[in-house]
């Protein structure tokens, strides 16, 4: 690592950080909350990727992690400032998730009730990632509603919505592959 570049900058010591474009905001700003939650999700996907799986799924998870970094940069950008070019999400990114959801669903038993998260650590990790993804989606919706000029805001929301569906089906797919029992929720009525 270059000795001139340091991981610490000391610029955040007073509780502020910079958006892409240089605008300083408090570290609790809604943009920071949203892309920070995406970063949490991305890290959790790394944990899932460290579980036993085939190389094809591992490569897909790496691609999803890349798209999450793209979404983070879009949320971190101050649209009021001139920006260098940023990566973008594309409709094909969403279609890939849908294709993978359909592919995994082909081999799964029909879902007839809600299922309780659990059954195997890998399955549980997928459910936790799904919950983090839903939280990131809610926070992103808030950012886009309050800042409609957010770069690709609607596309980020759509991607996260589909990603949470993907993570649910991934949990079921791993349960099926690992012969883990899916426990249906039986409402006490």
KEKE-3310 file (N, C-alpha, C; in steps of 0.2 Angstrom, whole numbers, plus 5000, padded with zeros to 4 digits):
npx = (5004:5003:5013:5008:4995:4982:4971:4964:4957:4954:4944:4931:4930:4922:4909:4904:4903:4908:4898:4898:4905:4908:4900:4897:4889:4880:4884:4873:4864:4851:4855:4867:4863:4856:4865:4874:4868:4866:4880:4881:4873:4880:4892:4886:4882:4895:4898:4889:4893:4905:4901:4898:4895:4891:4902:4896:4885:4892:4899:4888:4884:4895:4894:4882:4886:4894:4885:4878:4888:4888:4874:4876:4885:4877:4868:4876:4880:4880:4867:4867:4879:4892:4897:4909:4909:4898:4895:4881:4865:4856:4842:4844:4851:4841:4833:4842:4841:4828:4828:4836:4829:4817:4824:4829:4817:4811:4815:4811:4800:4782:4777:4767:4763:4769:4786:4796:4811:4827:4835:4847:4863:4868:4856:4849:4858:4855:4842:4844:4851:4841:4832:4840:4841:4828:4827:4836:4830:4818:4824:4830:4819:4814:4824:4823:4810:4812:4822:4820:4828:4838:4851:4846:4837:4824:4827:4836:4828:4820:4829:4833:4821:4819:4830:4828:4818:4825:4835:4826:4822:4834:4837:4828:4832:4845:4841:4834:4845:4853:4846:4839:4826:4811:4802:4785:4775:4763:4749:4743:4727)
npy = (4994:5011:5023:5035:5036:5034:5025:5032:5048:5058:5067:5064:5065:5074:5070:5071:5067:5066:5067:5060:5072:5081:5088:5090:5081:5076:5061:5053:5056:5054:5048:5043:5033:5025:5021:5015:5004:4997:4994:4986:4975:4971:4966:4956:4947:4943:4935:4925:4920:4914:4902:4884:4881:4880:4885:4893:4900:4906:4916:4923:4929:4937:4946:4952:4958:4968:4976:4981:4989:4998:5003:5009:5020:5027:5032:5039:5050:5067:5075:5088:5093:5094:5079:5066:5052:5039:5022:5013:5006:4993:4988:4975:4970:4968:4959:4948:4944:4940:4930:4921:4918:4912:4901:4894:4892:4882:4870:4868:4864:4867:4883:4884:4891:4903:4902:4898:4906:4898:4882:4878:4884:4891:4894:4902:4913:4918:4922:4932:4941:4944:4951:4962:4968:4972:4982:4991:4994:5000:5012:5017:5021:5031:5040:5043:5048:5060:5066:5067:5069:5060:5050:5038:5033:5027:5015:5009:5006:4997:4987:4983:4978:4967:4960:4956:4947:4937:4933:4927:4916:4910:4906:4896:4888:4884:4877:4866:4860:4857:4848:4853:4855:4864:4874:4876:4891:4890:4898:4903:4903)
npz = (5000:4996:5005:5006:5006:5018:5029:5038:5040:5048:5046:5049:5063:5070:5068:5055:5038:5020:5006:4989:4979:4988:4998:5015:5027:5042:5050:5053:5043:5032:5019:5022:5032:5023:5013:5021:5027:5015:5014:5025:5021:5010:5016:5023:5013:5009:5019:5017:5004:5008:5013:5010:4993:4975:4962:4952:4959:4968:4960:4955:4967:4970:4959:4962:4974:4968:4962:4973:4978:4968:4969:4982:4979:4971:4980:4988:4981:4979:4970:4967:4965:4953:4946:4944:4932:4937:4941:4935:4938:4929:4919:4915:4926:4936:4929:4929:4942:4943:4934:4940:4952:4946:4941:4952:4959:4951:4956:4969:4982:4982:4989:5003:5014:5026:5031:5045:5048:5048:5051:5045:5046:5035:5028:5037:5037:5025:5027:5036:5029:5019:5028:5031:5018:5016:5025:5020:5009:5013:5019:5008:5000:5008:5007:4993:4992:5000:4993:4978:4967:4968:4961:4950:4959:4959:4952:4961:4972:4966:4962:4975:4980:4972:4975:4988:4987:4979:4989:4998:4991:4988:5001:5003:4993:4997:5008:5003:4995:5006:5013:5024:5036:5032:5042:5043:5047:5059:5062:5078:5081)
capx = (5000:5006:5013:5005:4988:4981:4964:4961:4958:4952:4939:4925:4930:4917:4903:4902:4906:4907:4895:4902:4904:4911:4895:4897:4883:4881:4885:4866:4860:4847:4858:4872:4859:4854:4870:4878:4864:4868:4886:4880:4870:4885:4896:4883:4883:4901:4898:4885:4898:4910:4898:4898:4891:4894:4906:4891:4881:4897:4900:4882:4884:4900:4891:4877:4890:4896:4879:4877:4892:4885:4869:4879:4888:4872:4865:4881:4881:4876:4865:4867:4886:4895:4900:4913:4904:4897:4892:4874:4861:4853:4836:4847:4853:4835:4831:4846:4839:4822:4829:4839:4823:4814:4828:4829:4810:4809:4817:4808:4793:4777:4776:4759:4763:4775:4791:4800:4818:4831:4835:4854:4867:4868:4849:4848:4862:4851:4836:4846:4853:4835:4830:4844:4840:4822:4828:4840:4825:4814:4828:4831:4813:4814:4829:4821:4804:4814:4826:4818:4834:4843:4853:4843:4833:4819:4830:4839:4823:4817:4834:4833:4815:4820:4836:4826:4815:4830:4838:4821:4822:4840:4837:4824:4836:4850:4838:4833:4851:4856:4841:4837:4819:4808:4797:4780:4772:4756:4747:4739:4721)
capy = (5000:5017:5025:5042:5035:5031:5023:5037:5055:5062:5072:5062:5066:5078:5067:5072:5064:5069:5064:5061:5078:5085:5090:5088:5079:5072:5054:5050:5059:5048:5045:5039:5027:5020:5017:5011:4998:4993:4991:4980:4970:4968:4962:4949:4943:4940:4929:4919:4918:4910:4896:4879:4882:4879:4891:4898:4904:4911:4921:4927:4933:4942:4951:4956:4963:4973:4980:4984:4995:5003:5007:5013:5026:5032:5035:5043:5055:5073:5076:5095:5094:5091:5072:5062:5047:5034:5016:5013:5000:4993:4984:4968:4968:4966:4953:4943:4942:4937:4923:4916:4917:4907:4895:4891:4890:4876:4864:4869:4862:4873:4886:4884:4895:4906:4897:4901:4906:4893:4875:4877:4891:4895:4896:4907:4919:4921:4926:4938:4946:4947:4957:4968:4971:4975:4988:4995:4996:5005:5018:5020:5024:5037:5045:5045:5052:5066:5069:5064:5070:5055:5047:5031:5031:5022:5009:5006:5003:4991:4982:4980:4974:4960:4956:4953:4941:4933:4930:4922:4910:4907:4902:4890:4883:4881:4872:4860:4857:4854:4843:4856:4856:4870:4874:4881:4895:4888:4903:4901:4907)
capz = (5000:4996:5012:5006:5007:5025:5030:5042:5037:5054:5044:5052:5070:5073:5067:5049:5032:5014:5000:4983:4977:4993:5003:5021:5031:5048:5049:5054:5038:5029:5014:5025:5034:5018:5010:5026:5027:5009:5015:5030:5017:5006:5020:5025:5007:5009:5024:5013:4999:5012:5014:5004:4987:4969:4959:4949:4964:4971:4955:4955:4973:4969:4954:4967:4979:4964:4961:4979:4978:4963:4973:4987:4976:4968:4986:4991:4977:4979:4964:4966:4963:4947:4948:4939:4930:4942:4938:4935:4938:4923:4919:4915:4933:4939:4925:4931:4948:4941:4930:4945:4956:4943:4940:4959:4961:4948:4960:4976:4984:4982:4996:5005:5020:5028:5034:5050:5046:5051:5048:5044:5047:5028:5027:5042:5035:5019:5030:5039:5023:5017:5032:5030:5012:5017:5029:5016:5004:5017:5020:5002:4999:5012:5004:4986:4993:5002:4988:4971:4962:4969:4955:4949:4965:4958:4950:4967:4975:4962:4963:4982:4981:4969:4979:4994:4984:4978:4995:5001:4987:4989:5008:5002:4988:5001:5013:4999:4994:5012:5016:5030:5036:5032:5047:5041:5052:5060:5066:5083:5080)
cpx = (5004:5007:5010:4998:4986:4973:4961:4962:4957:4947:4932:4925:4925:4910:4900:4906:4905:4903:4899:4900:4906:4906:4896:4891:4884:4881:4878:4862:4857:4851:4864:4869:4858:4860:4875:4874:4865:4875:4886:4878:4876:4890:4893:4883:4889:4902:4894:4889:4903:4907:4899:4893:4895:4897:4901:4887:4886:4899:4894:4882:4890:4897:4886:4880:4892:4891:4877:4882:4890:4879:4871:4882:4883:4869:4869:4882:4877:4874:4866:4874:4888:4899:4904:4908:4904:4894:4885:4871:4857:4847:4839:4849:4847:4832:4835:4843:4832:4823:4832:4833:4819:4817:4828:4822:4808:4810:4815:4801:4788:4777:4769:4758:4769:4780:4795:4808:4822:4832:4843:4857:4866:4861:4847:4852:4858:4845:4838:4848:4846:4832:4834:4843:4833:4823:4832:4835:4821:4818:4829:4825:4812:4818:4826:4815:4806:4818:4825:4824:4839:4845:4850:4840:4828:4822:4834:4834:4820:4822:4834:4827:4816:4825:4833:4822:4820:4833:4833:4822:4829:4840:4833:4828:4842:4847:4836:4839:4854:4852:4839:4829:4817:4802:4791:4777:4765:4753:4742:4732:4715)
cpy = (5006:5021:5032:5041:5031:5030:5028:5044:5060:5067:5070:5063:5070:5076:5069:5068:5067:5064:5064:5067:5083:5088:5087:5087:5076:5065:5050:5053:5053:5045:5040:5032:5022:5017:5013:5005:4994:4990:4985:4974:4966:4964:4956:4945:4940:4934:4923:4916:4914:4903:4891:4881:4881:4886:4896:4902:4909:4917:4926:4932:4939:4948:4955:4961:4969:4978:4984:4990:5000:5007:5011:5020:5030:5035:5040:5049:5061:5075:5084:5097:5091:5084:5070:5056:5042:5028:5017:5006:4999:4988:4976:4966:4965:4959:4947:4940:4938:4930:4918:4914:4911:4900:4891:4888:4883:4870:4864:4867:4868:4876:4887:4888:4899:4901:4901:4901:4901:4886:4873:4884:4895:4898:4902:4914:4922:4925:4932:4944:4948:4952:4963:4972:4974:4982:4993:4998:5001:5012:5021:5024:5030:5042:5048:5049:5059:5070:5065:5064:5065:5051:5040:5029:5026:5015:5005:5003:4997:4985:4978:4976:4967:4956:4953:4946:4935:4929:4926:4916:4906:4903:4896:4885:4880:4876:4866:4857:4854:4849:4846:4856:4863:4870:4879:4885:4892:4894:4901:4906:4904)
cpz = (5000:5003:5012:5008:5014:5025:5034:5040:5043:5052:5047:5060:5073:5071:5060:5044:5026:5009:4994:4980:4982:4999:5009:5025:5037:5047:5050:5048:5034:5023:5017:5028:5029:5015:5015:5027:5021:5010:5020:5026:5013:5010:5022:5019:5006:5013:5020:5008:5002:5014:5008:4999:4981:4966:4955:4953:4967:4967:4955:4962:4973:4964:4958:4971:4975:4963:4967:4980:4973:4966:4978:4984:4973:4974:4989:4987:4978:4972:4962:4964:4957:4949:4942:4937:4936:4938:4939:4936:4931:4924:4919:4922:4937:4935:4927:4937:4947:4938:4935:4950:4953:4942:4947:4961:4957:4952:4967:4977:4984:4989:4997:5011:5021:5031:5039:5048:5051:5048:5047:5044:5040:5027:5031:5040:5029:5022:5033:5034:5020:5021:5032:5024:5012:5020:5024:5011:5007:5017:5013:4999:5002:5009:4997:4987:4995:4997:4981:4966:4963:4963:4955:4955:4964:4956:4956:4971:4972:4963:4970:4983:4978:4972:4985:4993:4983:4984:4999:4997:4988:4996:5007:4997:4992:5006:5009:4997:5000:5016:5023:5030:5036:5037:5045:5048:5053:5065:5072:5083:5084)
residu = (UNK:UNK:UNK:UNK:UNK:UNK:UNK:UNK:UNK:UNK:UNK:UNK:UNK:UNK:UNK:UNK:UNK:UNK:UNK:UNK:UNK:UNK:UNK:UNK:UNK:UNK:UNK:UNK:UNK:UNK:UNK:UNK:UNK:UNK:UNK:UNK:UNK:UNK:UNK:UNK:UNK:UNK:UNK:UNK:UNK:UNK:UNK:UNK:UNK:UNK:UNK:UNK:UNK:UNK:UNK:UNK:UNK:UNK:UNK:UNK:UNK:UNK:UNK:UNK:UNK:UNK:UNK:UNK:UNK:UNK:UNK:UNK:UNK:UNK:UNK:UNK:UNK:UNK:UNK:UNK:UNK:UNK:UNK:UNK:UNK:UNK:UNK:UNK:UNK:UNK:UNK:UNK:UNK:UNK:UNK:UNK:UNK:UNK:UNK:UNK:UNK:UNK:UNK:UNK:UNK:UNK:UNK:UNK:UNK:UNK:UNK:UNK:UNK:UNK:UNK:UNK:UNK:UNK:UNK:UNK:UNK:UNK:UNK:UNK:UNK:UNK:UNK:UNK:UNK:UNK:UNK:UNK:UNK:UNK:UNK:UNK:UNK:UNK:UNK:UNK:UNK:UNK:UNK:UNK:UNK:UNK:UNK:UNK:UNK:UNK:UNK:UNK:UNK:UNK:UNK:UNK:UNK:UNK:UNK:UNK:UNK:UNK:UNK:UNK:UNK:UNK:UNK:UNK:UNK:UNK:UNK:UNK:UNK:UNK:UNK:UNK:UNK:UNK:UNK:UNK:UNK:UNK:UNK:UNK:UNK:UNK:UNK:UNK:UNK)
# end
